[in-house]
Amino acid sequence: MRYSGDQQREHSLTASQTESVQIDESRQGAVDFLANTYQGMPLEFRAPSPSKFEVHPGELTEVTYTARNFTDQAGWVQAVHSIVPGLASQHVEVLQCFCFEQQKFEAGELRELTFASFIAPEMSPRHGAVSVSYTFFQLENPPEDQK
């Protein structure tokens, strides 16, 4: 799925569409993965290690973040991402992301969170390195369907 900076789903990519994407092996670019939590949030959130990858446009990149609720209480959270430079965001095809849904972390729970994407081959090389940054925010109330 392609996501813009405002987290709205623009369209879905089918398995056949992603298989037909041509990998441009003549080019390579850096992608940095960053992890943050909103100030004072009781969640430890870590980016993949290593956090920087060299990828070919069209090549599937799958990484795993980790998050741990270090309190003795369950809580709801939501991850929000940003992609820099902004013009590159329209060329980052997100296939799987923990940001798609609000999540409940049980007390002390440690979780691996998968992110899978590729850079569309039509992205201009002038955009340079791409940074994908996630910030977790604590939710005051559970989602309506979880009350």
C-alpha positions, 0 to 999 in steps of 0.5 A, spaced: 500 500 500 502 506 498 501 511 504 502 519 504 505 523 510 498 523 512 497 516 513 491 515 508 491 509 504 491 511 497 491 504 493 492 497 494 497 493 491 496 486 489 501 480 489 501 480 482 502 488 481 508 487 486 511 481 482 511 485 476 515 491 479 522 491 475 528 492 480 533 497 477 539 494 478 543 500 475 541 504 481 542 504 488 540 508 494 540 509 501 534 508 506 535 510 513 530 507 518 529 511 525 525 510 531 522 515 536 517 515 542 513 521 544 516 524 550 514 521 556 511 515 553 513 508 557 515 504 550 522 502 548 522 502 541 528 500 537 529 501 529 532 495 525 540 494 526 543 495 522 538 501 521 541 503 514 540 499 507 543 500 500 537 498 496 535 498 488 529 501 486 524 496 486 527 491 490 523 489 496 526 491 503 523 488 509 526 490 516 524 489 523 523 494 529 522 492 536 518 495 541 517 493 549 512 496 554 516 497 560 510 498 565 506 494 569 500 496 565 497 495 558 496 500 553 494 502 546 499 506 541 499 508 534 505 509 530 505 514 525 511 515 520 514 520 516 518 520 510 524 525 508 525 528 503 517 529 502 517 528 495 520 521 495 514 519 499 510 518 493 515 513 491 515 509 497 510 503 496 509 500 503 506 493 503 506 491 510 507 496 516 505 496 524 502 503 523 496 501 519 493 499 526 492 501 533 495 496 537 495 494 544 501 492 548 500 488 554 504 490 561 512 488 559 510 485 552 516 485 547 514 485 540 517 485 533 514 489 528 515 488 521 515 493 515 516 491 508 516 496 502 520 498 496 522 504 492 518 505 486 523 505 480 521 511 477 523 515 483 528 520 481 535 519 483 536 527 485 531 525 491 538 522 494 537 518 501 531 516 504 529 516 511 523 512 514 522 515 521 516 512 526 514 515 532 509 511 537 504 515 540 500 513 546 492 513 546 488 515 551 482 511 549 482 504 546 479 504 539 471 504 539 471 496 537 475 495 543 471 498 548 
